[in-house]
Structure formats: structure tokens, C-alpha cells
Amino acid sequence: LVLELNQVIIPTYGTVPDQQNLHTPEWADFDDKPDSLFFSDGQRRIDFVLVYEDESKKMTHKRSDRKKQKRKRQVYESNLINNGLQLEATRSVLDEKLIFVKVHAPWEVLCTYAEVMHIKLPLQPSDLKTRDSAFNWFSRLFRVDENIIKPEQEFFTAPFQKEHLSNFYIQDKDTFFNPATRSRIVHFILSRVEYATKNNVKKFGINKLLDTGIYKAAFPLHDSSFRHPSTDPNCPSERYLLYREWAHPKNIFKLQPLDFIRKYYGEKIGIYFAWLGFYTDMLIIAAVVGVGCFLYGCLTKDNCTWSQEVCDPNIGGNIIMCPQCDKVCTYWNLTITCESSKKLCIFDSFGTLVFAVFMGIWVTLFLEFWKRRQAELEYEWDTVEYLEQEEQVRPEYEARCTHVVMNEITQQEEHVPYTACGKCIRMTFCTSAVFFWILLIIASVIGIIVYRLSVFLVFSATLPQHINGTEAIRKYLTPQTATSVTASLISFIIIMILNVIYEKVAILITDFELPRTQTDYENSLTTKMFLFQFVNYYSSCFYIAFFKGKFVGHPGKPVYWLGKYRNEECDPGGCLLELTTQLAIIVGGKAIWNNIQEVLLPWVKNLIGRYCAATRSEKAVPRWEQDYHLQPIGKLGLFYEYLEMVIQFGFVTLFVASFPLAPLLALINNMLEIRLDAWKLTTQFRRMVPQKAQDIGAWQPIMQGIAILAVVTNAMIIAFTSDMIPRLVYYWSFSVPPYGSHSSHTMKGYINSTLSIFNISDFKNASKPFSPWFGNQTTCRQVYRDLRYPPGHQHQYEHNIYYWHVIAAKLAFIIVMEHVIYFVKFIISYVIPDVSQKTKSKVKREKYLTQKLLHENDLKIVKKNMGKIADKIIKGVGSTFRPKAE
């Protein structure tokens, strides 16, 4: 919707209307009421605050630039007044250079723009009866006390229309539009009012004025201090209640007052905390099962036969392993890996398989039940038809609408910012830019791999290399461990650096793409950022899980990477433990980094600001100035909160087969995250402009994509990264005749059977170790289970029959596991409808009663008017056709 507003604008930057034609704000001194939310008259409520620095006191710009800025600001404020807003200016108490312009929207303006914006407002109290849940008594224990935060009264609502004003539930004009709605309407006007033209291009909107520094800030006010209630008896002190009953750490186990959050911050904030709370609740089930599987691994690790063989001095102690790199590496004893094999028994157990299958089903239950919960919130918060009715075109889009096209539906001309060819060029450029940055991440991952390959040689040469060593450092700090830990730390640092750079690039690309609405803008930016973050965070994990140690050849014929570096090999226990280490470092480091960025930085900035304002303790400071010294929320709002949680969701689901404790760690983190996010919103940041939101946007299909991919990744981790399938094949087929020598199925002899033998005389000069061979042994064993025929066999160093049995079992396992889980997911998705029957009935009844109410009222008016007309007609007829006798 393009509004044609009668405004005074500057024809060019050089010519300015006479100062007499410009309306200026009223000036008023601060009345020493720090908690006041009203103009100096105590009647008109402050709906928005604009802050600028007095141009006459600026010393950082040229005089001509200061004049231009002042003219633009004056014209902008004059146009705001022309559009019906009322402005009052007050000088700062703490800094005489700052001017605060308070904005008030009168009743007529609110009504006009409520109709323009299709805002839904109450018609009459709802008469729908709500059924108490069977678990209502239990949930009441964790709810906020209803005597402190009273439940919101439910109404039937409809898009506001001035001509039907009498139909709406108006008890008090001052409270009919709540503060959040008033702020939305004022921000809508602020975003569309013009302040200049240049070359016939209109310049408008508060965002551009903020970007150019003409205004320093623009924000709605908090209604009180978070530390104590407002001294104004008319103020409900909702911010104080939110801090006390929601954000305070003592409420960590309490349910969130979602309706109250929505009322104060708007639907967009409310839907985020509703989703985060629901996700956290569902993690409780996953965490319990994950801990159970972990405990099962701990209890059964002592019965892990293959680990016992590794640690047995008579078995593992007699197995000499081949060097893991060329020349500088030496031979080593298998018992060195005793500790890592014990740890691996905890994670690489039958419980891991059960947990991977469970998580494939859990993620489907989570997404399906969230859809139902989201549908309930859409009804309760009046966003069911939001996208079709309320959402407005972005001002940036409106400003570029210079091309005329024919609308296929209406068959009428409409203005668009670019032609079909122009749109294609924009999309091509944006897609190319995104792929370029993704390739840049892949290049950084390749750099980390090169680091691994080269540094492994250094660690292998410098760390103790005694074949029968008993040193503690050699026991715990192997070359593989040292390489893995340092590479993970470097990978984490690179991830954080690329994140900071790409954030700015993604915003520039999306701005150039010019989406039509704010929802389109956020969805486009979300897709770009997630594609980048997906590759950035998960690429190293995918490398370790599916590529490391898979293409290495054998000691006599190793595979070289880039023609120089010998490919990495896994530990004899596999790469599963290294994948767990990588996950722990990235997830843990990411959580610490995010908390520093999100909580500590705003707190420190606000602390410094308070100390810099030395006079703060000596003077009463008004509410608008207190809020100005808080941190701005940022243009992207909750985007990074969603991104952080969805990346965590990926770690919890994609690689859970390697780390069953991931849901528990995510649960603990999220319980803190909810309160930390609430704490910083209520105490450290200015109040956000309340915004509508129907759902969580593009994050929903992203999570559905992760859920589908998680089944594949976990099946492949169990099949190719863990050692479960080779062990099962050995137990059921190769431990007994005809391949084995044991009389019954057993895991004994597994280690000796799966480590291939290599003759040291077959080493090539390029890879032959410098260190001399000891004893009279002529063979060594391969580090990885490549399952090859021994030297002297007619097919020596070729894959044996055991290898092909294992490959067939792995492929069969992947196919069976995927099909079983996908079938169960399909059944669950079909059985659980996206919208509950109860919610459907509520929506239908509200529509019916709303239409009936509006129709009946219109009909009464028509009947009343028709009745008057009929009476006049009858009287007219009676006077015209009187009997002749009269």
C-alpha cells in the first residue's frame, strides 16, 4: 500500500521552503518527574522518542553540512506535524547538546492508520469456553502467580474500520490502543514521512535519517524502571513485572508469561520465546534418553572385549603398528591407544544406535507438535490472516517503484522497482555472491586440513616416541590428539572471523535484492545466513565424520593429498572420538562466545555509560533519557537469537550419534538462554518497536530440512565413522567357522583379525621411517581397519572377503535404518494434524460471530434508516392521495 501523504518536502538540497511554512515542535522543560510517560501537560502519552544533537553545538562537521542536516530535520518534523502527530522537544538533563523530541499520536491519527494497517482490535469479549487440561493442576505449580500478572481478557477481534467504530469494544479511548499498538502506528508513520528530494527521488523515513546521523536514536519508551515500580499510579509497570517474574534468575524453572511478553514487546518477540520455550521443553525428553544411553555405555565399557584386547599387554602389547607419516614417524605399540579405546566404548555402543533412531523420531514429534502450538498462538494473538491483511510494503521498496507493469490478477497497472530482466540480474548476482562466500569457507576448511597434515608431522617428531613408553604425556597427548585439539581451536577462530565479515556481506546482498515486505526481507536474509553458517560450522564435522581416514591407501602405497601431504589416518578406534572432541569445542566455544557478545558486552557498555555520566546521581533523569543510554537492539532484532538456536538444533540432531549428551548440554544452555535473553531485553536494551509475526518464518523449513538430513548423517556416522558394523559382522560371521576358529559367537580375537599385516621390507624409500627397526620382527600392523590380505598371499594387500562383507552390511544398515525412520516420520506427520480440531473450531466460530456481529449492526442501521425513509414515504403518500370528501 503506497500512501499519498500531503507533505511539505524540500525540492532540492539547495532550496528550502520559508521558515514560516515549517511547523516546529513545542518546547518544554523537564518537570522533574523521572517516571512520567506524558508530555508536560500530563495528558498526551509519549508514543515515540527521537533524539538528535543540536547542530549549533556540533564541532565535528562543516558548517554547511550542519545546515543541511538541520534543514532536513526541520522539514521532517514539520511533515510529521502535517500528518497529525504532535511533537514536544526537551533538552537533555545530562548533556546540553542532546535534544529529545517526544511524539504523540492523537486519537484521530490512531484510528486512521489502524484502518490503513488493517490492525485487528477487540469487538466484544469472547464467549468461547476453554477446557482445562488434565495436567492443568501440575502446570499451575510452574506458572506465574495470576495475582501478580493477571491473565489477559480474550476478545473477538476484526480489522479496524472507522465507519464501524461503534461496533468495537471501546470503554476508554486512552486505553483502546495499547502502548505497543500505538508505537507500531507511530513507527509506520515515521518510516514513510519525507524530508527531501534529489533528482526527483524522494528521501524519506526515520531509518535513513538515523543512518546519516541526523538523528542519533529513535525508540518507544519502557514504562518504568526494571528495579522498582513506577511512581506514576496510572502506569502498570509492566517492565518491572517482566523482570521480576520472567527475567530474574529465580524463575529459571517457571513457565514464561507469554501473553504478557506479547502484550509488552509484540508478537514477534512473543513467538520467539514461545518457540524457544517449547524447544527447551522437548529437549527434556531427548536429554533423559541421551543420558540413559550414555550411562549404558559407562556401565558396559568394562565388558568391551575389543578395548580389553587393546589394553592387554599380551595382545595389544605385542602388536606393533606401522608409522602414521613418512620418514619422521616411527613404529609404535597399540597399547598407547588404551585410554582412547576405553572412552570410545562409552560412545560407540549399542545405546548409540538406539539413541540415533530415537532422535530421528523425536525431531519429527518436535516439529509437528510445534506446528500445532504455533497454530494456537496464531489464533490467540490474532495473526491468522496477518500476512494477507496487515503486512505493509517496506519503505525502501516503495521508494524504488519506478517501473510500471500489468498485474495478472487485477489487470491493472502497478509500480514495481525493477523489470523481470532486472530481477533476474539481481537474483543472479546475489546467488553468485552467496556461492562465492561458501567457496571461501570450503577453502578455509581445506586450509585447516593442510594444517592437520603438516602439523601432524611436527607433533610426531617432537612428542615422545618410545615404543614401550610409560610417560603420562605420551599416554594422553598423542600426535593425533594434539593435532585434533589445535586444529579444532583454529577452526573455531576462523569460524568466528568469517561470521563477522559475512554478516555485513549478507545484509548488503539482501538490501540489493530489495525484498517487498519485511517478512520477505528477513526470510531472504535468513536463508543466506543459514547456508553460510551451515557450511561454516558443520564442514569440519562432516570432514572428520565422512572423509578423514577413508582414502589413505596402505603403508606400502599411501595416498597423497595435493601431491605432497599424506592423507590423515584415524585412530585404531576410528574417528568417532575425534568427532566428539570437535563437537565439544565448537559447541562449547560458541556458547561462551555468544554469551560474551550478547550479555557481557551490553552490560559493560551500559556500565561505562553510567560512570561517564558523573552527574547522573545528582539530578533526576527523565525516562526518555534513561532509555537513550541503554543499548539499541539492532536492525536484525532476534535474527541472531534464532540463528544461534537453529545451529544448536543442527548439532543436537545431525551428529547426535557421536555424542548422546548433546541434548543435555543444549537443555542446560537453553534454560539459561531464556532467562539471559529476557534479562538483556528488560534491563540492557531499549524497548523494541513491537512487530507482528505469524510464525517463526524461514526457520521452520530450515529445521525440517535439518530433520531430514539428520537421519542420513546419523545412519552414515554409525555405518562409516563408528566401528559398530565391523564388530557385528565379526561377531556373527567371522568369529566362527568357516572364517573364524572359535566354537561360538564371540568378540575375542577381533583386534588381531581386523588390523591388516604389512611387511616392512615393502616400504618405499620415500616413506621408509628414519628410526631403525627393533627386534627380529619383520611386519607391522595397519593403523586403520582396511581389511587386506597379508603379505605372501596371492592377492596380498588387496581387500579380503571380510572387507566386502562389512561394506555390504554398512549399505544394508543405512538403507534399512533410513527407510524405517522415514516411514515412522511419515506416519507421525500424517497422524498429527498441523492445526488441532479445537483451534479450527475456535477460528471458525470467531469468524462466524464477527461477521454476524458486524452484519447485524449494519442491518440495524439500514433498517433504522429505511424505517425513517418508509415513514416519510407513507406520510407523503397519505398527503397526496387524500379522499375527495376531505
C-alpha positions, -999 to +999 in steps of 0.1 A: +000+000+000+015+033-011+002+062+009-003+095-008+006+119+020+002+157+017+036+167+029+060+197+027+092+185+011+125+201+001+125+204-038+163+202-038+191+202-013+198+238-023+164+253-019+144+253+013+108+265+020+105+296+041+109+290+077+074+304+082+059+274+063+076+249+086+059+236+117+081+232+147+077+211+179+066+226+211+093+233+236+090+223+273+114+220+303+118+187+322+092+187+351+114+167+375+091+136+372+116+109+361+089+082+357+065+103+336+054+089+302+035+120+292+041+154+277+045+183+301+007+187+302+004+153+318-024+143+293-007+133+260+011+100+261+046+097+247+044+071+219+079+075+205+111+095+212+135+109+186+170+121+197+193+144+179+224+165+187+219+203+185+235+213+152+247+246+166+268+228+192+283+202+168+320+206+161+327+175+140+311+187+107+315+216+084+291+245+089+274+239+055+268+202+064+253+211+097+229+235+080+218+208+056+212+183+084+193+209+103+171+217+073+163+181+067+154+175+103+132+206+104+113+196+073+109+161+086+095+172+119+072+197+100+059+169+079+053+147+110+031+175+124+013+179+090+004+142+093-013+147+126+014+138+150+022+161+180+058+168+189+073+182+221+111+189+224+131+189+257+168+195+262+188+168+279+194+169+316+229+153+314+242+167+281+230+201+268+239+191+232+212+164+231+176+172+223+147+148+229+117+151+206+087+133+221+060+121+197+023+117+205-004+102+181-039+117+188-070+096+186-079+106+150-044+096+137-045+063+155-079+054+140-069+064+105-037+044+105-052+014+123-075+011+093-047+016+068-026-010+086-056-035+090-049-038+127-072-062+145-089-047+175-115-060+201-152-063+191-166-079+221-154-103+249-150-139+238-178-163+249-158-194+240-153-217+269-118-230+275-114-266+287-089-272+314-062-296+306-058-328+326-023-316+335-035-281+345-030-288+382+006-298+375+014-268+352-001-244+378+029-252+401+052-236+375+031-208+363+035-171+372+012-161+401-021-148+384-025-123+412+008-106+401+004-109+363-033-112+356-044-132+326-054-112+295-091-110+287-099-127+254-119-108+227-133-114+193-114-092+170-117-077+135-096-054+113-104-018+124-127+003+103-136+039+113-171+036+098-178+007+122-163+025+152-194+019+173-191-019+168-157-020+186-153-026+223-142+010+234-145+016+271-118+042+272-102+059+242-069+063+261-066+025+266-083+012+235-050+013+216-024-002+239+011+012+241+025-015+218-001-008+191+005+030+194+042+026+189+036+004+158+014+030+143+038+059+150+068+039+137+048+032+105+043+070+100+080+078+109+091+053+083+072+070+054+074+107+060+096+126+035+123+151+043+139+159+010+141+152-028+171+150-050+169+145-088+132+137-084+140+109-060+121+111-027+142+108+005+121+096+035+120+075+066+135+076+100+159+048+091+178+069+066+179+098+090+194+075+116+219+061+091+231+096+081+234+108+117+207+134+116+190+116+144+210+097+170+182+074+181+145+066+177+127+043+201+095+037+221+098+041+259+099+015+286+071+021+310+091+020+342+125+011+357+131-027+360+143-023+395+112-008+410+076+001+400+067+034+385+058+063+409+030+072+384-002+055+397-015+053+361+015+033+349+011-005+351+049-010+355+049-040+331+087-038+326+092-042+363+068-072+364+085-088+335+119-085+351+106-098+385+085-127+372+103-136+340+138-124+336+151-129+371+173-160+376+150-173+404+124-180+377+146-205+358+121-233+364+089-213+359+068-212+328+070-180+307+042-154+308+039-155+270+007-134+267+023-107+289+055-108+268+035-104+237+015-075+251+046-056+261+071-065+232+047-075+204+041-108+186+075-111+171+093-113+204+065-134+219+067-161+191+104-164+196+102-170+233+073-194+228+093-214+203+125-213+225+104-225+255+087-253+235+121-264+221+136-265+256+107-285+270+110-311+242+148-313+249+139-327+284+128-360+268+158-362+244+182-354+273+167-381+295+171-407+268+206-394+259+218-396+295+203-432+297+223-442+266+254-426+280+251-444+313+245-476+294+278-471+277+296-463+310+282-495+326+291-517+297+325-503+289+342-528+313+327-556+292+341-541+260+362-571+247+380-552+219+391-525+243+403-551+267+424-566+240+439-532+231+449-527+267+461-563+273+499-564+274+499-599+259+477-589+230+479-551+223+513-550+239+526-574+212+511-556+183+535-532+166+518-505+145+532-490+112+542-453+112+515-428+105+536-405+084+566-407+061+601-408+075+599-388+107+573-411+123+583-443+139+567-477+149+546-477+180+527-500+203+489-505+201+486-502+239+493-465+236+456-461+225+443-479+256+427-448+272+411-436+240+397-471+233+381-471+268+365-437+262+353-449+228+335-478+243+312-453+261+301-436+229+304-464+204+279-488+219+245-503+211+229-475+231+242-450+205+222-469+178+190-468+198+195-431+206+201-422+169+168-439+159+150-422+188+163-388+178+151-393+142+116-398+156+120-371+183+128-344+158+096-352+139+075-351+170+090-317+179+083-301+146+048-315+143+038-305+178+053-271+173+031-265+143+001-272+165+013-249+192+021-222+166-015-225+152-029-220+187-007-188+192-018-175+157-054-177+169-048-164+204-026-135+192-048-126+161-021-133+134-040-160+115-045-137+084-017-113+092+003-117+060-027-113+038-041-083+055-017-064+078+018-066+065+029-034+047+054-029+019+088-019+030+095+019+026+128+011+008+108-010-018+082+018-022+109+044-029+122+024-059+089+017-076+096+034-109+086+007-134+050+001-145+038-034-151+004-051-156-009-071-126-021-105-139-048-108-113-063-073-112-054-064-148-044-030-136-011-012-138+011-012-107+045+001-099+075-022-092+112-013-085+126-035-114+116-053-146+116-091-150+151-088-166+163-066-138+150-090-112+168-119-129+201-100-129+197-091-092+190-128-083+219-140-104+243-115-087+230-124-052+232-161-057+268-158-071+279-137-042+265-163-017+282-192-035+315-172-036+314-169+002+305-206+006+335-215-016+356-192+006+346-213+037+354-245+019+388-230+011+394-223+048+384-259+056+409-271+031+435-248+048+427-265+081+432-299+066+466-289+052+474-276+087+464-310+102+486-329+077+516-307+081+514-302+119+509-339+125+544-344+111+558-319+137+540-335+166+550-369+155+586-359+155+586-339+188+563-358+211+578-388+229+581-418+206+592-447+228+576-479+217+572-491+253+569-456+268+550-452+301+552-414+303+519-396+311+523-372+283+526-400+258+496-417+273+472-388+269+488-365+244+492-385+212+501-367+179+465-374+168+451-357+199+474-327+198+466-322+161+429-326+166+426-301+195+447-274+180+430-277+146+396-275+163+406-243+181+420-227+149+388-238+131+367-222+157+386-189+155+383-189+117+345-196+120+341-166+143+361-142+120+342-153+089+309-148+107+316-112+114+326-105+078+298-124+062+272-108+084+278-074+067+280-090+032+247-109+036+229-076+046+244-058+016+233-086-007+198-087+007+195-049+005+205-050-031+179-078-037+152-054-025+125-077-010+090-063-010+079-068+027+098-071+060+089-108+062+104-114+027+135-095+037+140-115+069+133-148+051+158-140+023+185-129+048+178-160+070+183-183+040+216-167+030+229-166+066+220-201+073+236-215+042+268-198+052+266-208+088+257-244+078+289-247+058+309-227+083+300-246+114+294-281+101+320-285+074+348-296+097+325-321+114+315-335+080+352-339+071+360-358+103+329-379+101+329-390+065+363-381+048+391-384+073+408-418+072+387-431+044+411-426+014+446-434+027+457-464+008+480-487+028+515-484+043+533-495+011+512-474-011+498-443+008+475-417-009+490-382-010+469-350-009+479-322-032+508-345-042+527-336-011+508-344+021+499-379+031+462-382+040+452-383+076+445-416+093+420-423+121+429-437+154+427-475+156+393-469+173+381-448+145+374-411+141+343-411+163+361-398+194+377-370+174+343-360+161+331-358+196+360-336+206+354-313+176+317-310+186+325-303+222+350-275+213+328-258+187+295-261+207+312-251+240+332-223+224+302-210+205+281-209+237+308-189+256+314-165+227+277-158+222+272-152+259+301-127+259+287-109+228+250-109+239+252-103+276+286-092+288+292-065+260+259-047+265+263-048+303+299-034+301+288-007+276+260+004+299+283+003+329+308+026+312+280+049+301+267+052+337+302+060+350+308+086+323+276+105+332+290+116+366+261+139+372+236+111+369+234+105+407+229+143+414+200+150+391+166+134+384+168+119+349+136+115+328+125+082+315+133+090+279+169+099+287+174+068+309+163+047+279+185+065+255+216+054+275+206+018+270+219-003+241+200-003+208+185-037+198+200-036+163+183-038+129+181-075+128+165-079+161+160-115+171+177-129+140+209-139+158+189-155+186+171-177+161+203-184+143+222-195+174+194-219+184+189-234+150+227-240+147+225-257+181+195-277+168+217-289+140+244-301+163+219-318+185+203-337+156+229-341+128+258-356+149+240-369+179+251-405+172+286-394+182+276-375+213+244-386+232+250-359+259+244-331+233+207-328+242+215-325+279+241-297+273+216-280+249+189-282+276+211-266+303+222-239+278+186-231+267+173-229+303+199-202+309+194-187+274+158-180+280+165-160+312+196-143+297+177-132+267+149-120+289+173-102+312+191-083+285+158-073+268+143-059+300+175-044+315+201-037+289+183-028+257+159-001+246+124-012+240+119-027+206+093-014+182+065-040+186+061-060+154+036-086+142+047-121+132+026-150+121+052-177+127+090-182+130+094-176+093+121-193+072+134-211+103+106-236+101+115-251+066+152-249+076+146-271+107+125-295+085+155-298+061+178-304+090+155-331+104+155-350+070+193-347+067+198-358+103+185-393+096+211-397+068+240-383+087+234-404+118+230-435+098+262-428+080+281-420+112+271-453+127+279-471+095+311-455+084+325-434+113+319-458+142+332-494+144+298-509+152+291-526+119+326-543+115+322-556+151+288-570+144+300-587+112+329-602+131+307-614+159+281-631+137+302-643+108+340-642+112+344-653+148+331-688+140+338-713+111+342-712+082+361-678+086+369-680+123+383-706+147+360-700+178+333-726+186+307-699+195+300-663+186+325-640+204+344-608+201+377-624+212+403-620+185+386-590+169+416-567+172+441-592+158+417-601+129+410-566+118+444-549+118+460-559+084+496-570+083+523-552+063+559-563+056+583-536+065+606-546+036+579-533+012+582-497+024+593-474-004+623-451+002+600-420+002+580-433+032+605-455+050+610-443+086+643-429+097+642-447+131+657-482+129+635-513+134+640-532+166+640-568+174+636-595+148+600-587+137+595-582+100+559-570+099+538-542+114+500-536+115+479-510+097+465-483+120+431-483+103+409-513+096+414-516+059+409-554+060+435-566+034+452-599+026+486-603+044+520-603+026+527-636+009+491-641-002+485-643-039+463-612-036+485-595-010+474-560+002+441-563-017+408-562+001+398-595+016+363-611+019+358-596+054+360-561+038+333-568+013+310-583+039+315-552+060+307-529+030+275-548+022+264-547+059+270-509+061+250-502+030+222-525+041+222-509+075+219-474+060+190-484+037+171-502+065+176-475+091+167-446+068+136-464+055+124-474+089+128-439+104+114-421+073+084-444+074+078-437+111+083-400+104+057-401+076+032-419+099+037-394+127+033-364+103+001-379+089-014-387+123-006-354+139-025-326+121-008-292+119-038-274+134-058-291+162-096-295+158-101-273+189-082-244+173-100-249+140-133-247+158-123-215+176-112-198+144-144-208+126-166-196+155-148-163+158-152-156+121-189-166+123-196-144+153-175-115+139-194-115+106-227-119+123-220-090+147-209-066+120-237-077+097-264-074+123-252-040+133-251-028+097-286-044+092-299-025+122-286+008+108-300+000+074-334-009+090-334+022+111-326+044+081-351+026+059-377+029+085-374+067+086-375+068+048-406+045+048-423+067+073-416+098+051-429+080+020-461+069+038-467+104+050-461+117+016-484+092+000-511+100+026-510+137+019-510+132-019-539+107-021-564+121+003-602+113-002-622+139-022-647+142+007-619+159+027 
